Amino acid sequence: MQGLSDPRVIRPLLEKYGFHFSKALGQNFLVDGTVCPKMASLCGAAETGNVLEIGPGIGVLTYELAQKARRVAAVELDRRLFPLLSETLADCPNVRLVEGDAMKLDLAALLAEQFGGERAVVCANLPYYITSPLVMLLLEERLSIDSITVMVQKEAAERLCAEPGTRASGAVSAAVRYFAEPEILFHVGRGSFFPAPNVDSAVIRLRLREKPPVEVEDEALFFRTVRASFAQRRKTAVNSVSNTMGMEKDAVRRAFSAAGLPENARAEALRLEDFARLCAALALERNGKTGEKGTAGDHQ
């Protein structure tokens, strides 16, 4: 169904199916007719042919993706939307609706089932409250996807795409760069949504890397080192790592020195290769006792 970004079309549909917005699920629907076609064109749907969408809402983006891709699998948590989606996507036979929580589904199995082992891209207008956890889940799972194109809150976009070693970077910035090459594609004002949120948004694209840009022996320790460095941003990275990882400060100082890093360095000044060297040095200081588990997604 066309015109899904027009409030004159949306309101009667919502009334017809007795649908009310859920603040808990972060439901704000697009009313800017230029955004979704642009996302569908830039996400690689036409080139890859297979798209996984998360949170289709009333199908605004889904419809546009269906015009570009051979197959679209749209995962929706809110069961109330299924009758409405059946109408809005009635002329899109290449769309398959999947009920479930993307944070809990076996995404590798879902992709294999929907796309027969072929590679896919992810494209979605994400609820703000699951942005970072879901993005990191998609990256950590090492799925058969080439890229992730998502609309997120503007501040989250800037943090996710920040270059490690710059003031805007955080633990999640380093984790994203480890797995992907991120970029901000374009900005979307709050007036583009119904009801309008209190923040602006941005569309970002993460192109997944074939292999990480740095080599680390223990990924769990690497990501734990990154998180620990940023855990207390007002302190130096030495103090933050010592306090968070429970290591003697002298041992952490020696690790920083061995990694060629100044003792007064702060986490936002460290590049990805700095974290890799620091991780290796910390492992030596801990005499190889690096068995504690951690993941990239357990970020701050």
C-alpha positions as CSV (number, residue, x, y, z in Angstrom):
1,M,0.0,0.0,0.0
2,Q,1.4,3.4,-1.0
3,G,0.9,6.6,1.0
4,L,1.8,5.0,4.4
5,S,3.8,8.1,5.4
6,D,0.6,10.3,5.0
7,P,-1.2,10.9,8.2
8,R,-4.5,11.0,6.3
9,V,-3.8,7.4,5.4
10,I,-2.3,6.3,8.7
11,R,-5.0,7.6,11.1
12,P,-8.0,5.7,9.4
13,L,-5.9,2.6,9.4
14,L,-5.1,2.8,13.0
15,E,-8.7,3.5,13.9
16,K,-9.9,0.6,11.7
17,Y,-7.7,-1.9,13.6
18,G,-8.1,-0.2,17.0
19,F,-4.4,0.3,17.2
20,H,-2.8,2.6,19.9
21,F,0.8,3.6,20.1
22,S,2.9,1.9,22.8
23,K,5.5,4.1,24.4
24,A,7.0,1.0,26.0
25,L,7.8,-0.4,22.5
26,G,9.1,3.0,21.2
27,Q,6.5,3.3,18.5
28,N,6.8,6.4,16.4
29,F,5.8,6.0,12.7
30,L,7.4,8.0,9.9
31,V,5.3,10.6,8.1
32,D,8.1,11.8,5.8
33,G,7.7,10.2,2.4
34,T,11.3,10.7,1.4
35,V,13.0,8.8,4.2
36,C,12.1,5.1,3.6
37,P,12.7,5.2,-0.1
38,K,16.1,6.6,0.6
39,M,16.9,4.0,3.2
40,A,15.7,1.2,0.8
41,S,18.0,2.5,-1.9
42,L,21.1,2.9,0.3
43,C,20.9,-0.3,2.3
44,G,21.9,-2.6,-0.6
45,A,18.5,-4.3,-0.9
46,A,18.6,-4.4,-4.7
47,E,22.2,-5.6,-4.8
48,T,21.9,-8.4,-2.2
49,G,18.3,-9.2,-2.9
50,N,17.5,-10.4,0.7
51,V,16.6,-8.0,3.5
52,L,16.0,-8.7,7.2
53,E,13.9,-5.9,8.7
54,I,13.3,-5.6,12.4
55,G,10.2,-3.8,13.7
56,P,8.2,-3.0,10.5
57,G,5.6,-1.0,12.4
58,I,2.8,-0.4,9.9
59,G,5.0,-1.3,6.9
60,V,6.3,2.1,5.7
61,L,9.9,0.9,5.2
62,T,8.8,-2.7,4.5
63,Y,6.8,-1.6,1.4
64,E,9.8,0.3,0.0
65,L,12.2,-2.6,0.7
66,A,9.8,-4.9,-1.1
67,Q,10.1,-2.8,-4.2
68,K,13.9,-3.3,-4.2
69,A,14.6,-6.8,-2.9
70,R,13.6,-10.3,-4.0
71,R,12.7,-11.3,-0.4
72,V,12.0,-9.4,2.8
73,A,11.7,-11.0,6.2
74,A,10.2,-8.6,8.7
75,V,10.4,-9.5,12.4
76,E,7.7,-7.9,14.5
77,L,7.2,-8.2,18.3
78,D,3.8,-6.5,18.6
79,R,1.2,-9.0,17.5
80,R,-1.5,-6.3,17.3
81,L,0.1,-5.0,14.1
82,F,-0.2,-8.2,12.1
83,P,-3.8,-7.7,10.8
84,L,-2.9,-4.1,9.9
85,L,0.3,-5.3,8.1
86,S,-1.6,-7.9,6.2
87,E,-3.5,-5.0,4.6
88,T,-0.7,-2.6,4.1
89,L,1.5,-5.3,2.5
90,A,-1.2,-7.1,0.7
91,D,0.4,-6.3,-2.7
92,C,3.9,-7.4,-1.5
93,P,4.1,-11.1,-2.0
94,N,7.8,-11.2,-1.4
95,V,7.4,-10.1,2.3
96,R,7.3,-12.7,5.0
97,L,6.2,-11.5,8.5
98,V,7.8,-13.2,11.5
99,E,6.5,-12.9,14.9
100,G,9.1,-12.6,17.7
101,D,11.6,-10.6,19.6
102,A,14.8,-10.1,17.6
103,M,16.8,-10.0,20.8
104,K,15.7,-13.6,21.6
105,L,15.3,-15.2,18.2
106,D,17.9,-17.5,16.7
107,L,18.8,-15.0,14.0
108,A,21.2,-17.4,12.2
109,A,18.5,-20.0,11.9
110,L,16.0,-17.3,10.8
111,L,18.3,-16.1,8.0
112,A,19.0,-19.6,6.8
113,E,15.3,-20.4,6.8
114,Q,14.2,-17.2,5.0
115,F,17.0,-16.8,2.5
116,G,18.2,-20.4,1.9
117,G,21.8,-19.7,3.0
118,E,22.2,-16.6,0.8
119,R,23.7,-13.5,2.3
120,A,21.4,-10.6,3.3
121,V,21.4,-7.0,4.6
122,V,19.6,-5.7,7.6
123,C,17.5,-2.5,7.3
124,A,15.3,-1.1,10.1
125,N,13.9,1.8,11.9
126,L,14.9,0.7,15.4
127,P,13.1,1.6,18.7
128,Y,15.6,3.8,20.5
129,Y,15.6,1.7,23.6
130,I,17.2,-1.4,21.9
131,T,19.5,0.4,19.5
132,S,22.9,-0.5,20.9
133,P,22.1,-4.0,22.3
134,L,20.5,-5.0,19.0
135,V,23.3,-3.5,16.8
136,M,25.9,-5.3,18.9
137,L,23.9,-8.6,18.8
138,L,23.8,-8.4,15.0
139,L,27.6,-7.8,14.9
140,E,28.6,-10.3,17.5
141,E,26.6,-13.2,16.0
142,R,28.7,-13.0,12.9
143,L,25.6,-13.6,10.8
144,S,25.5,-14.0,7.0
145,I,24.9,-10.3,6.4
146,D,26.8,-7.7,4.5
147,S,25.6,-4.5,6.1
148,I,23.3,-3.0,8.7
149,T,21.4,0.1,7.8
150,V,19.3,1.5,10.7
151,M,17.7,4.7,11.8
152,V,18.6,5.6,15.4
153,Q,18.6,8.5,17.7
154,K,21.1,11.2,16.5
155,E,23.3,11.0,19.6
156,A,23.4,7.2,19.4
157,A,24.4,7.5,15.7
158,E,27.3,9.8,16.5
159,R,28.5,7.5,19.2
160,L,28.2,4.3,17.2
161,C,30.0,5.9,14.2
162,A,32.7,7.8,16.2
163,E,36.3,7.0,15.4
164,P,38.2,5.5,18.4
165,G,40.7,8.0,19.6
166,T,38.3,10.9,19.2
167,R,36.4,12.7,22.0
168,A,33.0,11.4,20.8
169,S,34.1,7.8,21.1
170,G,33.0,5.3,23.7
171,A,33.2,1.6,24.3
172,V,30.5,0.9,21.8
173,S,32.4,2.9,19.2
174,A,35.4,0.6,19.5
175,A,33.3,-2.5,19.4
176,V,31.5,-1.3,16.2
177,R,34.8,-0.5,14.5
178,Y,36.1,-3.9,15.4
179,F,33.3,-5.6,13.4
180,A,32.3,-3.0,10.8
181,E,33.0,0.2,8.9
182,P,30.3,2.7,10.1
183,E,29.0,5.9,8.5
184,I,26.2,8.3,9.0
185,L,24.2,8.5,5.8
186,F,21.7,11.3,6.5
187,H,19.8,13.0,9.4
188,V,16.1,12.9,10.0
189,G,14.3,15.6,12.0
190,R,11.8,14.8,14.8
191,G,9.0,16.3,12.7
192,S,9.3,13.3,10.4
193,F,7.5,11.1,12.9
194,F,4.0,10.6,14.2
195,P,3.8,11.1,17.1
196,A,6.9,13.3,17.1
197,P,9.6,12.2,19.6
198,N,11.7,14.7,21.6
199,V,14.9,13.9,19.7
200,D,16.3,14.0,16.2
201,S,17.4,10.8,14.4
202,A,20.0,9.7,11.8
203,V,20.4,6.8,9.4
204,I,23.6,4.9,9.7
205,R,25.1,2.1,7.7
206,L,27.6,-0.5,9.1
207,R,29.4,-2.4,6.4
208,L,30.7,-5.7,8.0
209,R,34.4,-6.4,7.8
210,E,35.7,-9.7,6.5
211,K,38.1,-9.7,9.4
212,P,38.8,-7.3,12.3
213,P,41.3,-4.5,11.6
214,V,43.4,-5.6,14.6
215,E,44.5,-9.0,15.8
216,V,43.7,-10.1,19.3
217,E,44.3,-13.5,20.9
218,D,41.4,-13.2,23.4
219,E,38.3,-11.3,22.2
220,A,36.6,-11.5,25.5
221,L,39.5,-9.8,27.3
222,F,39.8,-7.3,24.5
223,F,36.2,-6.1,24.9
224,R,36.5,-6.2,28.7
225,T,39.6,-4.0,28.4
226,V,37.7,-1.5,26.2
227,R,34.7,-1.4,28.6
228,A,36.9,-1.1,31.6
229,S,38.8,1.8,30.1
230,F,35.6,3.8,29.5
231,A,33.9,2.7,32.7
232,Q,35.0,5.8,34.6
233,R,35.4,8.4,31.9
234,R,36.4,11.2,34.3
235,K,39.4,9.2,35.4
236,T,42.5,8.2,33.5
237,A,42.3,4.9,31.7
238,V,44.9,3.5,34.1
239,N,42.6,4.3,37.1
240,S,39.5,3.1,35.3
241,V,41.0,-0.2,34.2
242,S,42.5,-0.8,37.7
243,N,39.2,-0.1,39.5
244,T,37.0,-1.9,37.1
245,M,39.1,-5.0,36.4
246,G,40.4,-5.3,40.0
247,M,44.0,-5.2,39.1
248,E,46.8,-3.5,41.1
249,K,47.5,0.0,39.7
250,D,51.2,-0.7,39.3
251,A,50.4,-3.8,37.1
252,V,48.1,-1.7,35.0
253,R,50.8,1.0,34.7
254,R,53.3,-1.6,33.5
255,A,50.8,-2.8,30.9
256,F,50.3,0.7,29.6
257,S,54.0,1.3,29.4
258,A,54.5,-2.1,27.6
259,A,51.8,-1.0,25.2
260,G,53.5,2.3,24.5
261,L,50.7,4.3,26.1
262,P,51.1,7.3,28.5
263,E,49.9,6.7,32.1
264,N,47.7,9.8,31.9
265,A,45.9,8.7,28.8
266,R,42.1,8.8,28.8
267,A,40.0,6.2,27.1
268,E,38.7,8.5,24.4
269,A,42.3,9.1,23.2
270,L,43.0,5.4,22.6
271,R,42.7,3.9,19.1
272,L,41.7,0.4,18.3
273,E,45.3,-0.7,17.9
274,D,46.1,0.9,21.3
275,F,43.4,-1.3,22.9
276,A,44.8,-4.4,21.2
277,R,48.3,-3.8,22.5
278,L,46.9,-2.9,25.9
279,C,44.9,-6.1,26.0
280,A,48.0,-8.2,25.2
281,A,50.0,-6.4,27.9
282,L,47.3,-6.8,30.5
283,A,47.1,-10.5,29.7
284,L,50.8,-10.9,30.4
285,E,50.4,-9.0,33.7
286,R,47.6,-11.3,34.7
287,N,49.9,-14.3,33.9
288,G,47.5,-15.6,31.4
289,K,44.6,-15.7,33.8
290,T,42.1,-14.3,31.4
291,G,39.3,-16.8,31.7
292,E,36.6,-14.4,32.6
293,K,34.0,-14.1,29.9
294,G,32.7,-11.0,28.3
295,T,31.2,-9.8,25.0
296,A,31.4,-6.8,22.9
297,G,27.8,-6.0,23.5
298,D,28.2,-5.6,27.2
299,H,29.2,-2.0,26.7
300,Q,28.5,1.3,28.4
